[in-house]
Amino acid sequence: KNWNIFISTEMESFSSLFFSNKEGVKAFYSQVGGHSCMLSCGTWLLKPYEEKEWNFYEFLPCHFPQMLEWIPHYNGLIELNIKPNISSLKSSSKNHTGKEESRISEKAQHEKLNWLATLYQKRLLTGKRKYIQLQDLTIDKVRPCILDLKLGSQPFIPNKVEHQMKKLKLTTSAQLGFRICGMQVYQKNFNSTIYKDKYWGRTVKSENLIYAISLFFFDGKKICKRMLSSFIEKIENLMSTVEECQGLQFVSSSLLLVYDGVAHYDKNIEVKVIDFSHSKITQKEAPDEDILEGLGNILKTIKKIREEKYELEKYWVEKLSGQFNFHISLEVTNKISFENV
């Protein structure tokens, strides 16, 4: 496939990849992690059909209705005949609400586009396919800020245990039960967006985690304490719900945190559990301790950010002052360094 990628400093220039079909399907630009090509159609997000995940969404309302609050709304299946128009990534000024055009740093945009292009080249399913219709958590966000945290500390594919254990041990997953799988954050003060992928997330060590996570809450000037408190409250409520779900195992699921980078930070935030292709129901009369450990450590990290808010703000302001374009690298020494691009 011949991909022509048009890079621009305007984020709106890359709003969607338009397909050669009548359904109005386009690429989902706000995807920050995962192995599947997520598509967008109207107000719905389309995820390639997997029987086990579909069964999970069908099964949940009857058996664990208390979890419905914590997963994206499910709207059944849809069948599409995907014929991608790979030759162009078309400009549009109507991404999300169409307000406040924003520049994205060229390096960050290159990283995002390259990641999406690679994903679509490898994973885009063409022809007649089924898709699971899910709530688009970014649809009402002018500048969606998204943090994807992979939950779990245990291998889950029998024939890949050794490989998975190696990956877990090299990241924060083995020690803390979660790792950063992707991040997109709008820096309001710089009118710029930062994007970091799962490979960057894997380099984050436990000692640096508070810095990496706090970047998601930093707008270029400050960290909103009310927003932190709102996320803390939601995660605490989510944990209480998970504790009620005896026998439900969230294997290799993710926690998604979403807010709008230009709105009131403590309003309209989202906390959802996603990805259920490996989740299962067991006969255990106990909740999923593995996911609870990960959620508990995420909660501790955000609480620590709230406690050390002013120190972290000072840290980031000093590091980012005067740097519109910058690259964050976590060195082998586990110290955070900044390089001008």
Contacts in CASP RR format, 6 or more apart in sequence:
PFRMAT RR
TARGET T0000
AUTHOR 0000-0000-0000
METHOD contacts of the structure
MODEL  1
KNWNIFISTEMESFSSLFFSNKEGVKAFYSQVGGHSCMLSCGTWLLKPYE
EKEWNFYEFLPCHFPQMLEWIPHYNGLIELNIKPNISSLKSSSKNHTGKE
ESRISEKAQHEKLNWLATLYQKRLLTGKRKYIQLQDLTIDKVRPCILDLK
LGSQPFIPNKVEHQMKKLKLTTSAQLGFRICGMQVYQKNFNSTIYKDKYW
GRTVKSENLIYAISLFFFDGKKICKRMLSSFIEKIENLMSTVEECQGLQF
VSSSLLLVYDGVAHYDKNIEVKVIDFSHSKITQKEAPDEDILEGLGNILK
TIKKIREEKYELEKYWVEKLSGQFNFHISLEVTNKISFENV
1 86 0 8 1.000
1 121 0 8 1.000
2 86 0 8 1.000
2 87 0 8 1.000
3 86 0 8 1.000
3 117 0 8 1.000
3 120 0 8 1.000
3 121 0 8 1.000
4 87 0 8 1.000
4 88 0 8 1.000
4 89 0 8 1.000
5 89 0 8 1.000
5 113 0 8 1.000
5 114 0 8 1.000
5 117 0 8 1.000
6 13 0 8 1.000
6 14 0 8 1.000
6 88 0 8 1.000
6 89 0 8 1.000
7 14 0 8 1.000
7 106 0 8 1.000
7 109 0 8 1.000
7 110 0 8 1.000
7 113 0 8 1.000
8 14 0 8 1.000
8 91 0 8 1.000
8 109 0 8 1.000
9 103 0 8 1.000
9 104 0 8 1.000
9 106 0 8 1.000
9 109 0 8 1.000
10 101 0 8 1.000
10 102 0 8 1.000
10 103 0 8 1.000
10 104 0 8 1.000
11 95 0 8 1.000
11 101 0 8 1.000
11 102 0 8 1.000
11 103 0 8 1.000
11 104 0 8 1.000
11 109 0 8 1.000
11 193 0 8 1.000
12 91 0 8 1.000
12 92 0 8 1.000
12 93 0 8 1.000
12 95 0 8 1.000
12 98 0 8 1.000
12 101 0 8 1.000
12 102 0 8 1.000
13 91 0 8 1.000
14 29 0 8 1.000
14 89 0 8 1.000
14 91 0 8 1.000
14 109 0 8 1.000
14 112 0 8 1.000
14 113 0 8 1.000
15 26 0 8 1.000
15 29 0 8 1.000
15 90 0 8 1.000
15 91 0 8 1.000
15 92 0 8 1.000
15 93 0 8 1.000
15 94 0 8 1.000
15 95 0 8 1.000
16 26 0 8 1.000
16 27 0 8 1.000
16 28 0 8 1.000
16 29 0 8 1.000
16 40 0 8 1.000
16 89 0 8 1.000
16 90 0 8 1.000
16 92 0 8 1.000
16 95 0 8 1.000
17 26 0 8 1.000
17 27 0 8 1.000
17 84 0 8 1.000
17 85 0 8 1.000
17 86 0 8 1.000
17 89 0 8 1.000
17 90 0 8 1.000
17 120 0 8 1.000
18 24 0 8 1.000
18 26 0 8 1.000
18 85 0 8 1.000
18 88 0 8 1.000
18 90 0 8 1.000
19 25 0 8 1.000
19 26 0 8 1.000
19 82 0 8 1.000
19 83 0 8 1.000
19 84 0 8 1.000
19 85 0 8 1.000
20 83 0 8 1.000
20 84 0 8 1.000
20 85 0 8 1.000
21 80 0 8 1.000
21 81 0 8 1.000
21 82 0 8 1.000
21 83 0 8 1.000
23 41 0 8 1.000
23 80 0 8 1.000
24 41 0 8 1.000
24 42 0 8 1.000
25 39 0 8 1.000
25 40 0 8 1.000
25 41 0 8 1.000
25 46 0 8 1.000
25 80 0 8 1.000
25 82 0 8 1.000
26 39 0 8 1.000
26 40 0 8 1.000
26 41 0 8 1.000
27 37 0 8 1.000
27 39 0 8 1.000
27 40 0 8 1.000
27 116 0 8 1.000
27 120 0 8 1.000
28 38 0 8 1.000
28 39 0 8 1.000
28 40 0 8 1.000
28 45 0 8 1.000
28 136 0 8 1.000
29 95 0 8 1.000
29 116 0 8 1.000
30 138 0 8 1.000
30 144 0 8 1.000
30 146 0 8 1.000
30 184 0 8 1.000
31 38 0 8 1.000
31 116 0 8 1.000
31 119 0 8 1.000
32 146 0 8 1.000
32 147 0 8 1.000
32 148 0 8 1.000
32 181 0 8 1.000
32 182 0 8 1.000
32 183 0 8 1.000
32 184 0 8 1.000
32 195 0 8 1.000
32 197 0 8 1.000
33 148 0 8 1.000
33 181 0 8 1.000
33 182 0 8 1.000
33 197 0 8 1.000
33 198 0 8 1.000
34 148 0 8 1.000
34 181 0 8 1.000
34 198 0 8 1.000
34 275 0 8 1.000
35 119 0 8 1.000
35 123 0 8 1.000
36 47 0 8 1.000
36 48 0 8 1.000
36 123 0 8 1.000
37 48 0 8 1.000
37 119 0 8 1.000
37 120 0 8 1.000
37 123 0 8 1.000
37 124 0 8 1.000
37 125 0 8 1.000
38 45 0 8 1.000
38 46 0 8 1.000
38 47 0 8 1.000
39 45 0 8 1.000
39 46 0 8 1.000
39 82 0 8 1.000
39 131 0 8 1.000
40 46 0 8 1.000
40 136 0 8 1.000
41 78 0 8 1.000
41 133 0 8 1.000
42 136 0 8 1.000
43 136 0 8 1.000
43 139 0 8 1.000
44 75 0 8 1.000
44 133 0 8 1.000
44 134 0 8 1.000
44 135 0 8 1.000
44 136 0 8 1.000
45 72 0 8 1.000
45 133 0 8 1.000
45 134 0 8 1.000
45 135 0 8 1.000
45 136 0 8 1.000
45 137 0 8 1.000
46 78 0 8 1.000
46 80 0 8 1.000
46 131 0 8 1.000
46 132 0 8 1.000
46 133 0 8 1.000
46 134 0 8 1.000
47 53 0 8 1.000
47 131 0 8 1.000
47 132 0 8 1.000
47 134 0 8 1.000
48 125 0 8 1.000
48 129 0 8 1.000
48 130 0 8 1.000
48 131 0 8 1.000
48 132 0 8 1.000
49 77 0 8 1.000
49 129 0 8 1.000
49 130 0 8 1.000
49 131 0 8 1.000
49 132 0 8 1.000
50 132 0 8 1.000
50 277 0 8 1.000
52 276 0 8 1.000
52 277 0 8 1.000
52 278 0 8 1.000
52 279 0 8 1.000
53 132 0 8 1.000
53 275 0 8 1.000
53 276 0 8 1.000
53 277 0 8 1.000
53 279 0 8 1.000
54 77 0 8 1.000
54 132 0 8 1.000
56 276 0 8 1.000
56 279 0 8 1.000
57 71 0 8 1.000
57 74 0 8 1.000
57 76 0 8 1.000
57 132 0 8 1.000
57 276 0 8 1.000
59 281 0 8 1.000
60 67 0 8 1.000
60 68 0 8 1.000
60 71 0 8 1.000
61 68 0 8 1.000
63 281 0 8 1.000
64 245 0 8 1.000
64 248 0 8 1.000
66 241 0 8 1.000
66 244 0 8 1.000
66 245 0 8 1.000
67 241 0 8 1.000
67 242 0 8 1.000
67 245 0 8 1.000
67 248 0 8 1.000
67 273 0 8 1.000
69 241 0 8 1.000
70 238 0 8 1.000
70 241 0 8 1.000
70 271 0 8 1.000
70 272 0 8 1.000
70 273 0 8 1.000
71 272 0 8 1.000
71 273 0 8 1.000
71 274 0 8 1.000
72 134 0 8 1.000
72 135 0 8 1.000
72 137 0 8 1.000
72 272 0 8 1.000
72 274 0 8 1.000
73 134 0 8 1.000
73 135 0 8 1.000
74 132 0 8 1.000
74 133 0 8 1.000
74 134 0 8 1.000
74 135 0 8 1.000
75 133 0 8 1.000
75 134 0 8 1.000
75 135 0 8 1.000
76 132 0 8 1.000
76 133 0 8 1.000
77 130 0 8 1.000
77 131 0 8 1.000
77 132 0 8 1.000
77 133 0 8 1.000
78 130 0 8 1.000
78 131 0 8 1.000
78 133 0 8 1.000
79 128 0 8 1.000
79 129 0 8 1.000
79 130 0 8 1.000
79 131 0 8 1.000
80 128 0 8 1.000
80 129 0 8 1.000
80 131 0 8 1.000
81 127 0 8 1.000
81 128 0 8 1.000
81 129 0 8 1.000
82 124 0 8 1.000
82 125 0 8 1.000
82 126 0 8 1.000
82 127 0 8 1.000
82 129 0 8 1.000
83 126 0 8 1.000
83 127 0 8 1.000
84 120 0 8 1.000
84 124 0 8 1.000
84 126 0 8 1.000
86 120 0 8 1.000
89 113 0 8 1.000
93 101 0 8 1.000
96 138 0 8 1.000
96 139 0 8 1.000
96 140 0 8 1.000
96 141 0 8 1.000
96 142 0 8 1.000
96 143 0 8 1.000
96 144 0 8 1.000
97 140 0 8 1.000
97 142 0 8 1.000
98 142 0 8 1.000
99 142 0 8 1.000
99 262 0 8 1.000
100 142 0 8 1.000
100 143 0 8 1.000
100 262 0 8 1.000
102 143 0 8 1.000
102 186 0 8 1.000
102 191 0 8 1.000
102 192 0 8 1.000
102 193 0 8 1.000
103 191 0 8 1.000
103 192 0 8 1.000
104 112 0 8 1.000
104 192 0 8 1.000
104 193 0 8 1.000
104 195 0 8 1.000
105 192 0 8 1.000
105 193 0 8 1.000
105 194 0 8 1.000
105 324 0 8 1.000
105 325 0 8 1.000
105 326 0 8 1.000
105 341 0 8 1.000
106 325 0 8 1.000
106 341 0 8 1.000
107 325 0 8 1.000
107 327 0 8 1.000
107 341 0 8 1.000
108 192 0 8 1.000
108 193 0 8 1.000
108 194 0 8 1.000
108 195 0 8 1.000
109 193 0 8 1.000
109 195 0 8 1.000
111 195 0 8 1.000
111 196 0 8 1.000
111 197 0 8 1.000
112 184 0 8 1.000
112 195 0 8 1.000
115 197 0 8 1.000
137 144 0 8 1.000
137 256 0 8 1.000
137 258 0 8 1.000
137 270 0 8 1.000
137 272 0 8 1.000
138 144 0 8 1.000
138 146 0 8 1.000
138 258 0 8 1.000
140 260 0 8 1.000
140 268 0 8 1.000
141 258 0 8 1.000
141 259 0 8 1.000
141 260 0 8 1.000
141 261 0 8 1.000
141 263 0 8 1.000
141 268 0 8 1.000
142 260 0 8 1.000
142 261 0 8 1.000
142 262 0 8 1.000
142 263 0 8 1.000
143 186 0 8 1.000
143 188 0 8 1.000
143 193 0 8 1.000
143 260 0 8 1.000
143 261 0 8 1.000
143 262 0 8 1.000
144 184 0 8 1.000
144 186 0 8 1.000
144 258 0 8 1.000
144 259 0 8 1.000
144 260 0 8 1.000
144 261 0 8 1.000
145 184 0 8 1.000
145 185 0 8 1.000
145 186 0 8 1.000
145 216 0 8 1.000
145 258 0 8 1.000
145 259 0 8 1.000
145 260 0 8 1.000
145 261 0 8 1.000
146 182 0 8 1.000
146 183 0 8 1.000
146 184 0 8 1.000
146 185 0 8 1.000
146 256 0 8 1.000
146 257 0 8 1.000
146 258 0 8 1.000
147 180 0 8 1.000
147 182 0 8 1.000
147 183 0 8 1.000
147 185 0 8 1.000
147 213 0 8 1.000
147 216 0 8 1.000
147 256 0 8 1.000
147 257 0 8 1.000
147 258 0 8 1.000
148 180 0 8 1.000
148 181 0 8 1.000
148 182 0 8 1.000
148 183 0 8 1.000
148 254 0 8 1.000
148 255 0 8 1.000
148 256 0 8 1.000
149 178 0 8 1.000
149 179 0 8 1.000
149 180 0 8 1.000
149 181 0 8 1.000
149 254 0 8 1.000
149 255 0 8 1.000
149 256 0 8 1.000
149 257 0 8 1.000
149 298 0 8 1.000
150 173 0 8 1.000
150 178 0 8 1.000
150 179 0 8 1.000
150 180 0 8 1.000
150 181 0 8 1.000
150 198 0 8 1.000
150 252 0 8 1.000
150 254 0 8 1.000
151 177 0 8 1.000
151 178 0 8 1.000
151 250 0 8 1.000
151 252 0 8 1.000
151 253 0 8 1.000
151 254 0 8 1.000
151 255 0 8 1.000
151 273 0 8 1.000
151 290 0 8 1.000
151 291 0 8 1.000
151 294 0 8 1.000
151 295 0 8 1.000
152 173 0 8 1.000
152 177 0 8 1.000
152 178 0 8 1.000
152 251 0 8 1.000
152 252 0 8 1.000
152 290 0 8 1.000
152 291 0 8 1.000
152 293 0 8 1.000
152 294 0 8 1.000
153 168 0 8 1.000
153 173 0 8 1.000
153 174 0 8 1.000
153 175 0 8 1.000
153 176 0 8 1.000
153 177 0 8 1.000
153 290 0 8 1.000
153 293 0 8 1.000
153 294 0 8 1.000
154 168 0 8 1.000
154 290 0 8 1.000
155 161 0 8 1.000
155 164 0 8 1.000
155 165 0 8 1.000
155 168 0 8 1.000
156 164 0 8 1.000
156 251 0 8 1.000
156 252 0 8 1.000
156 278 0 8 1.000
157 164 0 8 1.000
157 278 0 8 1.000
165 174 0 8 1.000
167 173 0 8 1.000
167 202 0 8 1.000
168 174 0 8 1.000
170 202 0 8 1.000
171 179 0 8 1.000
171 201 0 8 1.000
171 202 0 8 1.000
171 204 0 8 1.000
172 178 0 8 1.000
172 179 0 8 1.000
172 180 0 8 1.000
172 204 0 8 1.000
172 205 0 8 1.000
172 206 0 8 1.000
172 209 0 8 1.000
173 179 0 8 1.000
175 206 0 8 1.000
176 206 0 8 1.000
176 209 0 8 1.000
176 293 0 8 1.000
176 294 0 8 1.000
176 297 0 8 1.000
177 290 0 8 1.000
177 293 0 8 1.000
177 294 0 8 1.000
177 297 0 8 1.000
178 255 0 8 1.000
178 294 0 8 1.000
178 295 0 8 1.000
178 297 0 8 1.000
178 298 0 8 1.000
179 201 0 8 1.000
179 202 0 8 1.000
179 204 0 8 1.000
180 196 0 8 1.000
180 198 0 8 1.000
180 200 0 8 1.000
180 201 0 8 1.000
180 204 0 8 1.000
180 212 0 8 1.000
180 213 0 8 1.000
181 198 0 8 1.000
181 201 0 8 1.000
181 254 0 8 1.000
182 196 0 8 1.000
182 197 0 8 1.000
182 198 0 8 1.000
182 200 0 8 1.000
182 201 0 8 1.000
183 194 0 8 1.000
183 195 0 8 1.000
183 196 0 8 1.000
183 200 0 8 1.000
183 201 0 8 1.000
183 215 0 8 1.000
183 216 0 8 1.000
184 193 0 8 1.000
184 194 0 8 1.000
184 195 0 8 1.000
184 196 0 8 1.000
185 193 0 8 1.000
185 194 0 8 1.000
185 215 0 8 1.000
185 216 0 8 1.000
185 218 0 8 1.000
185 261 0 8 1.000
186 192 0 8 1.000
186 193 0 8 1.000
186 219 0 8 1.000
186 261 0 8 1.000
186 262 0 8 1.000
187 193 0 8 1.000
187 194 0 8 1.000
187 218 0 8 1.000
187 219 0 8 1.000
187 220 0 8 1.000
187 320 0 8 1.000
188 219 0 8 1.000
188 220 0 8 1.000
188 221 0 8 1.000
188 261 0 8 1.000
188 262 0 8 1.000
189 219 0 8 1.000
189 220 0 8 1.000
189 221 0 8 1.000
190 220 0 8 1.000
190 320 0 8 1.000
190 324 0 8 1.000
192 324 0 8 1.000
192 325 0 8 1.000
194 215 0 8 1.000
194 328 0 8 1.000
196 328 0 8 1.000
200 328 0 8 1.000
200 330 0 8 1.000
201 212 0 8 1.000
203 330 0 8 1.000
204 212 0 8 1.000
204 330 0 8 1.000
205 330 0 8 1.000
205 334 0 8 1.000
207 334 0 8 1.000
208 330 0 8 1.000
208 334 0 8 1.000
208 335 0 8 1.000
208 336 0 8 1.000
209 301 0 8 1.000
210 301 0 8 1.000
210 304 0 8 1.000
210 305 0 8 1.000
210 308 0 8 1.000
210 312 0 8 1.000
211 312 0 8 1.000
211 315 0 8 1.000
211 336 0 8 1.000
212 330 0 8 1.000
213 301 0 8 1.000
213 302 0 8 1.000
213 305 0 8 1.000
214 223 0 8 1.000
214 305 0 8 1.000
214 312 0 8 1.000
214 316 0 8 1.000
215 316 0 8 1.000
215 328 0 8 1.000
216 257 0 8 1.000
217 223 0 8 1.000
217 224 0 8 1.000
217 227 0 8 1.000
217 228 0 8 1.000
217 305 0 8 1.000
218 312 0 8 1.000
218 313 0 8 1.000
218 316 0 8 1.000
219 261 0 8 1.000
219 265 0 8 1.000
220 316 0 8 1.000
220 317 0 8 1.000
220 320 0 8 1.000
221 313 0 8 1.000
221 317 0 8 1.000
222 313 0 8 1.000
223 305 0 8 1.000
223 309 0 8 1.000
223 312 0 8 1.000
223 313 0 8 1.000
224 265 0 8 1.000
224 266 0 8 1.000
225 306 0 8 1.000
225 309 0 8 1.000
226 265 0 8 1.000
226 266 0 8 1.000
227 259 0 8 1.000
227 265 0 8 1.000
227 266 0 8 1.000
227 269 0 8 1.000
228 302 0 8 1.000
228 305 0 8 1.000
228 306 0 8 1.000
228 309 0 8 1.000
229 266 0 8 1.000
229 306 0 8 1.000
230 266 0 8 1.000
230 269 0 8 1.000
231 257 0 8 1.000
231 269 0 8 1.000
231 271 0 8 1.000
231 302 0 8 1.000
232 299 0 8 1.000
232 302 0 8 1.000
232 303 0 8 1.000
232 306 0 8 1.000
234 269 0 8 1.000
234 271 0 8 1.000
235 255 0 8 1.000
235 271 0 8 1.000
235 295 0 8 1.000
235 296 0 8 1.000
235 298 0 8 1.000
235 299 0 8 1.000
235 302 0 8 1.000
236 299 0 8 1.000
238 271 0 8 1.000
238 273 0 8 1.000
238 295 0 8 1.000
239 292 0 8 1.000
239 295 0 8 1.000
239 296 0 8 1.000
239 299 0 8 1.000
242 248 0 8 1.000
242 250 0 8 1.000
242 287 0 8 1.000
242 288 0 8 1.000
242 291 0 8 1.000
242 292 0 8 1.000
242 295 0 8 1.000
243 287 0 8 1.000
243 292 0 8 1.000
244 287 0 8 1.000
245 287 0 8 1.000
245 288 0 8 1.000
246 284 0 8 1.000
246 285 0 8 1.000
246 286 0 8 1.000
246 287 0 8 1.000
247 281 0 8 1.000
247 282 0 8 1.000
247 283 0 8 1.000
247 284 0 8 1.000
247 285 0 8 1.000
247 286 0 8 1.000
247 287 0 8 1.000
247 288 0 8 1.000
248 279 0 8 1.000
248 281 0 8 1.000
248 282 0 8 1.000
248 287 0 8 1.000
248 288 0 8 1.000
249 279 0 8 1.000
249 280 0 8 1.000
249 281 0 8 1.000
249 282 0 8 1.000
249 284 0 8 1.000
249 288 0 8 1.000
249 290 0 8 1.000
250 273 0 8 1.000
250 276 0 8 1.000
250 279 0 8 1.000
250 288 0 8 1.000
250 290 0 8 1.000
250 291 0 8 1.000
251 278 0 8 1.000
251 279 0 8 1.000
251 280 0 8 1.000
252 275 0 8 1.000
252 277 0 8 1.000
252 278 0 8 1.000
252 279 0 8 1.000
253 273 0 8 1.000
253 274 0 8 1.000
253 275 0 8 1.000
253 276 0 8 1.000
253 278 0 8 1.000
253 279 0 8 1.000
253 291 0 8 1.000
254 273 0 8 1.000
254 274 0 8 1.000
254 275 0 8 1.000
255 271 0 8 1.000
255 272 0 8 1.000
255 273 0 8 1.000
255 274 0 8 1.000
255 295 0 8 1.000
255 298 0 8 1.000
256 270 0 8 1.000
256 271 0 8 1.000
256 272 0 8 1.000
256 273 0 8 1.000
256 274 0 8 1.000
257 269 0 8 1.000
257 270 0 8 1.000
257 271 0 8 1.000
258 269 0 8 1.000
258 270 0 8 1.000
258 271 0 8 1.000
258 272 0 8 1.000
259 265 0 8 1.000
259 268 0 8 1.000
259 269 0 8 1.000
259 270 0 8 1.000
260 267 0 8 1.000
260 268 0 8 1.000
305 312 0 8 1.000
319 336 0 8 1.000
319 338 0 8 1.000
320 326 0 8 1.000
320 338 0 8 1.000
323 338 0 8 1.000
323 340 0 8 1.000
325 340 0 8 1.000
325 341 0 8 1.000
326 338 0 8 1.000
326 339 0 8 1.000
326 340 0 8 1.000
326 341 0 8 1.000
327 338 0 8 1.000
327 339 0 8 1.000
327 340 0 8 1.000
327 341 0 8 1.000
328 336 0 8 1.000
328 338 0 8 1.000
329 336 0 8 1.000
329 337 0 8 1.000
329 338 0 8 1.000
329 339 0 8 1.000
330 336 0 8 1.000
330 337 0 8 1.000
331 337 0 8 1.000
END
